[in-house]
Amino acid sequence: MNDSTPAAPLPDTPEFLGFDAIDTVTCVGAGTIGGGWAAYFLAQGYRVKIWDPAPDAGEKFARLLDAAWPALAELDMVESADRTAWSIHTDLAEALAGTGFVQESAPEDLALKRGLLAQIDEVCSPNIVVSSSTSGYSMTEMATEAAHPERLVVGHPFNPPYLIPLVEVVGGRSTSAAAVDWAAGFFSHIGKSVIRMDREVPGFIANRLQEAQWREALYMVEQGEATVEQIDRSITDGPGLRWPFQGPMLTFHLAGGEGGMAHMLDHFGPSLKSPWTRLTAPELSQQLRDDVVAGCDIEAGDRSIADLVAHRDAGIIALRRLTDQLATTTAGSVGGESPEGPAVSPPPSAAAPPASASPARTASATTLGSYSTGVVSEWIDYNGHMSEAFYVLVFGFATDQVMDQLGLDAAYRESAKASLYTVESHIRYLDEAALGDRLTVVPHLVSAAEKKLHLAYEMYVGDRLISTEEIMALHVDQAEDRVVPFPYTVAERISQIDMERPDWVGRAIG
């Protein structure tokens, strides 16, 4: 945890705790949102006390934690994290004893939230900030029964809270500015991306945008204008690919060409009067409800909810790594890097290679960075361990990272219309990998020539070698469909990499 300090409280408000003084947080509610929060707090090194009256709350949270922990290990886990540092309570006062922060995530029932927040407020010291995960209620309407509404704020997360970084923070009419500042600072302190809203708006910001799209989608299904699958693919294969990098406003800014948003509005403004959307919600008839449910079942096919969650989490991990890498590369370019560009380091979550790897590898001017990832449920086969196809996939991810380090990254491939093609490979499967295992792939540059690379990879779980891959890859001009020399800057980087030949390289099958 960082050594940040909260904003100074305003007069006549309690002095809230310093961030470094907090070692325990309380999650009120252990459903999808509350449980997700609890998993995230655990990964940030806190002890987590969970209040939930359901008799099976502990079992449900344990299952959620099993699913969330590999993703947290990839992106947001601190060294001191202890996945066992949680407890379930049915007594609210017991759950709140000794806490430094409260995140309420009860069901979206206004009367329930009013009463629950009042109970939390009654038990907690006034210097403890209480945050609500509500999806749409304002704190003004939720805090009506609390004796100390000045320390109640909304901290609206997105599902899954353990993986999506955004939190929208806003207070009610009686909330002190100091409490809002403190909450925004605390969420930033634990790694969240915070929007500190200037005023209360029903549904906040992101939910209002989501809701407009959701209502239009329901209308299109109801009117027979699109199927559930068509609606989803229109986003995943269309504008959704842009949104991780630029939101809707910047997307339209770019759509205006050199004139930007001004040209966009001047040129396309009249289309706002076209019947392209319906901003009132359709009646949610039984037929519409059944049609949407059936469409989702068809689109999901044989994939279970757990399968879809694992697929979603893997995708978000990949996108977040990519956006972090792009941000780092852009920052380096602005700072005046040499023409060769900045050295490429492994993702922040890449673990150090096992001690038995010889020699130990880290990203530098003379070594290739190791690649690390967790085994997710969709990679597990009918025998209960990782399917052979996904060994190939992980080795492919390691090759992508090698390409990035050598300057053959996405920007190069787009501008040069050239890439590295694997033309031959040899994989040995030496041991099994199970769900939740952490894989570390150690790359070796065996040899290099004007137009090709000979690479070898060792895959570890801890200090256990479970697989190796040897590949020959050629540098191909995709426009001319022929093998071509590496450009000078790439060849220069390759020449700086130490070459190694593990003793297993060159083995025949068997």
N, C-alpha and C positions, 0 to 999 in steps of 0.2 A: 504494500500500500504506500502511496506517495506521502510526502511531507507537506501537503497542501493545508491551508487554513481557511476557514469559512470567512465570508464577508462579515464585517463588524455589525453587530445588531443595532437596530435603531433604538432610541430612547424608549423607556417604558416597555421594552420587550425582554424576555429572559435571555440570558447568554447561553446560546446553544453549544453543545459539545464540540470540541475540536475533532476533526476527522481522525487524527491519529490516536485519539482516546477511545475510539469505538472498536470493540472486539466481538460484540454480539449484536445481531439484528433479529427482529421478530417478523415473521411472515404470517399474517392473519388470513387464513384460507390456503388450502393446499391443492386447489384444482389445477387446471392447465396453466393459468397465469400465475397464481400464487406459488405453485410448485416450480414453475420455470424461474421465478424470481429466487426462490430458495436455492435452487441449483446454482444460479449465477453467483449469489452471495457466498455460497460454499467455495466456489472456484476462486473467489477473490480473497479467500483466507479467513473469512469470518466464521464464528460459531453461529448456527442458525436455529432459532426456536420457532417451531411451527404450531400455530393453533388451528385446529379444525375439529369440529364435533363428530364428524363421520367416523364410524367404528373401523373402517378400512382405509382411513386416510394415510396411515403409515405405509401400508402395502402399496397403495397407488403411487405415493411419492417415491418409494424405492424403485418402482418400475420406471417412473419418469426419469429419475436420476441415472439409472442404467443406460437409458437412451441418450440423455443429455451429456453425460460425462466425456465420451470420446470427442464430441464436438467442442466442448469447453477446453479439453486438452489441446485441441488444435489451435485455438485462438485466444482464449481469455483466462487462462489459469495462471495463478501466481505460484511461486515455489512453495509457499507455506500452506497451500490448499490441502484440506483434509476432508475427503468425501464422507467420512463417518461422523463429522462434527455437527450432527443435527439431532434434534429430538422432537417428538410429537407430544402436544399437550391438549387436553380438553378443558383445562382450567385457564381462563384468559389471564388472570392476574399472575399465575405461575409462568405463563409464556412471556409476559411482559417484564418480569422481574429481571433487573440487570441489563436490560436492552439499551442500545444506544441509538436505535432507529427502528421505525415501524413501517412496514409496507402492507397496507390492507388490500386484499384481492377477493372480497366476498362477491357473491352473485349480484347481477345488476338489478337490484330491487331497492328503490329509494328509501322506503321505510326501514328495511333491513340495514342499509348502510348508515342511515341517520342514527339508529339505535346502537349499532356496533361502534361507530366512531365516538359516540358519546361515552360508551363503556371504556373504550381505549383511553380516551381523554381523561376520564375520571381516575384511572389507575396510574397512568404515566406521569412522571414529573413534567412540569410545564416547559422544561428545557430540552425535551425530546421532541423532535419533529416527526409528525405522522403524515404519511403519504398514502394516497388512494390510487389504485390502478383502474378506477372507473373508466369505461369506454365512452361515456357521453354526459354523465351528470356533472353539473358545476359544483365546486366546493361550496359556493354560497348556499345552494339548496341542500347539500348534504350535511353542513355543519350547524344546522339550526338547533340541535339539542346539546351541543358541546359547550362546556363551561369555558374552554380555552380555545376558541376557534382560530386565534391568531397564529397557532403553530400547525394548523391543518392545511395541507397542500394537495394538489393533484400531481401525481407522477405517472403519467399514462404511458405504458409500454406497448410493445407490439409482439405478437406471437410468432415464434417462441421467445420469451423475454431473455432466455439464456444465450440467445444467438443474435437477435436483431438489436442493433445498438441504440436505436432512437428512443428517447424518452421526452415527452412533452410535459413541461412543468408550468403550472399556473395556480395562483391562489384565488380565494374567494374575496368577497367584500371585506370580511373581517380578518383575513390573513395578513400578517405583517410582511412588509417587503423583506425584512431580515430572514423570515422563514423561507420565503421563495428563493432568495439568494442562497441560503444555506442548502436547500434541497438541490438546486441547480448545481451548486458547487460539489455537493456530495456525489451526485450521479456522475458528474464529470470525473471526479476523483476515482471512481471505481470503473472507469473506462467506457461510460455511456456517451452517446452523442446527444446533446441536450438542446432542445428548443425551449427557451424561456419566453413563454407567451406574454404579450403585453396586456391582454385582456381576456376575460372568459368568453368562449364561443361554444355553443352546444356542439358536442362531438369533436371539439378541438380542431386541429388543422388536417392532419393526415386522414382521420376517419371521415371527415366531410368530403375529401377528395375520393376516398375509397367508396363512400356511400353513393356518390353521384354515378360512378361507374357501375356499381352493383345494381342500382335501380334501373339504369339503362339496359343492363344485361338481362334483368328479369323481364323487362318489356319485350326485348327481342325474342326471348324464348316464348313468351306468351303469344306474341303475334306471329310466330312461326318464321321469323326473319333470320334466325341463327340457332344452331344447336349449342349445347353446353360445350362440346369439344371444340367447335369452331370459335366460340368466344374465348376460351382459354388459349387456343393456339394463336389467335389474333394478337394476344399480348405477349406470350412467351416467345414467339417467332417474329414479333414485330416490335412495337415501341418498348416492350419490356426489356429488350436487349440494350436499349439506350439508357434507361432510367437509372441503373446502378452508377452511371458515370455523370450524366446530367439529368436533372429533374425535368418535369414538363415545361417549365418556363424557359430554361436554357435550351431545351430541345426545340421549342418553337422559335427561339432567338436564332438558332442555327438554320432553321428552315427558311428564314428571311434572307439567306445568302449574305453577301457583303453588307447589305443594308440592315441586317440583324432584325431585332424585334420591331423596330420602327417600320421597316418594309413589310414585315409579316402582318402587322396590324393594318397598315394602310392598304395592302394588297388583298388580304384575306378577311379583313374586318367585316365586310358585307356578308360573308358566309355565316356569321354569328346569327343572322336572321333566318338562315336556312333550317329546315326541320331535321337537324342532325342528332338531336338528343331530346329527351323528355325528362325534365327535372323534377316532376312529381312522381311519386311512387305508384306503381299499379296496385290494385287490390290483390293481396296475396291469397288467391283462391286455392281451394284444395287441389284443383287441377294443375295450377301453376306450381304449387309446392311439389306435387308428385312428379311433374315433368322435370323439374330441376334436380330433384333427388335421383330420379332414374338416369338422367344424363350424367351425373357424377359417378354413379355406379358403373355405367358403361365406359366412361373414360378411365376409371381406375382399373377396370378389368380384374385380373387376378392379384393385383397389388393390394396388400393390406394397408391399414393406416400406418403401421410401423414401417412398412416398406416405403410408403410415400414420405414419411417423416425423415427417414434416413436419406432418401434421394434429395429432398429439399435441403437438408442440412449440409450435405456434401456440395450441393450447388452454391449455397450461400458462402460456404468456406472458400470455395474456389474463386468466387467473385470478390469476396473481401480481400483475399490474398492479392488478386490481380489489381484491384483498385489501390491497395496499399503500395504495391510495387510501382504502379504508374505514378502515384503521388511522389514517391521517393525519387524516381527517375526524373520527373519534371522538376522537382526542387533542385536536384543536382545540376540540371541543364541551366536553370536560371542562375545558379551560383557560378557559372562559368567553367564547366568541365572542359577537358581537352577534347579534341575531335573524336577521340576513341570512345568518349562517354564515360560515365561512372562505372566503377566495378560493381558487379551484380552480387548481392549477398543472398543467402537463403531466406525464405520467409521467416518472420519473427518466431513462429512456432517450431521451426526446424530444430529437432533435438541434436545434441552433440552425438557423434557416432560412438558405438560401444568401445570400451577400452581395448578389446581384443582386435579391433580393426587395425590393420597395419599398413601404412602409418595412420594416426588419427587425422581426420579430415575436417577442415573448416574452410569457409570461403575466404580466399585471399588472392594475391597476385600470382601464386604458383600452385594453388590447389583448387580442385573442384568442390563445391559445397555439397554436403550430404542433404538428402531429401527425406522428410519425415511426414508420416500421416498415420491416422488411426484406422483400424479395421471396422467398417460399418456393417450393419445387418444385411444389406442387400448384396454384400460380397460373400456371404456364407452359403455353402451348398448343402445338399441333402445329407452329407456326412458330418455336418456340424463344424466344418472349418472352412477357411477361405478357398474358394474355387480357383483352379489354375488360371482361368481367364483373367482374374483380377491381379495375379502376380504380374502378368503382362501389362495390365493397365498401370500399376504402380511403377513398374520400370519405365513405362512411357512417360509418366509424370516426371520421373527423375531425368529422363532425356530432355524433356521440355525445359527443366531448370538448367541443365548443362547448356542448352542452346541459348537461353537468356544470358548466362554468364559470358558466353563467347561472343555475344553481340548478334546472334541469329534470332532475336526476339520477334514479337509480333509486329513491331514497327518496321523492323528490317524486312520481314517476309512480305509485308504489305507494299513497301516502297520498292524493294528490289525484285519482287515477284520470284523469289528464290527461297529454297528451304532445304533442310537436311532430311533425306529419305533413308530409312532403314531398309537395306536390301538383303541382309542375312542376319539371323539371330540364333542363339543356342541357349536354352534355359535349363537349369537343373533345379528340381524340386527336392530339397534336402530335409525339410521339416514342415510342420503345420503351423498355421496362424489362426487364432481364435478371435471371436467377437471382442472388441475392446483392446486387443493387442496394439502396441505402438510399433510401427514399422520404420526402420531407418535404412535408407539405401545409400551406400557409399560408392561413389563413382571413381573410376580410374581411367585415365587416358593411356591406352596401351601404345598407340602409335598414331601419327598424323602424316598426311601427304597433301599435295596441292589441292586435291579435290575430295578427299575422304578422311574419315576418322574411324579408328578402331577403339571401341569403348568396352569396359567391363564394369559390372555392377555387383555388389554384394548386399543382400537384404538381411537385416538383423531384426530379431525381437529381443531386446536387452542385449546380452552378449552371445546370443544363440544365432548362428548363421542358418537361415532357413531356405535361401535360394540364391542363385547366381544367374546373371545373364551376360552374354557376350554378343556384341553387335558390330556389324560393319555398316557405316552410313555414308552416303554420297551427297555432295552439294549439287542440287539440281536447279537449273533455270526452268521455272515452271512455264514461262511463256514460250520458250523454244524447245522444251522437253528434252534437255540434254544436260549432261554432267559438265559443270564449269568450275574453275578455280574459286577458292574463297577470296573475297575482297581483301585488300591489304590490311585494313584495321582488324578484321576477324582473324586473318592469318597471324598477325602480330600478337593478338591475345592468345591464340592457340600455342604459339611458340613459347609463351611464358609459363605454360602449365607443365608441371613435373610429369614425366611419363613413367608409368609403372606397369609391370606385367605380373599379376597374381599367378601363383604356380598352377592354378587350375585352368588357365586360359589355353585354348587350343585343343582341349580334350575332345575326343570323338565320342559319339553317343555310346553309352554303355560303360 
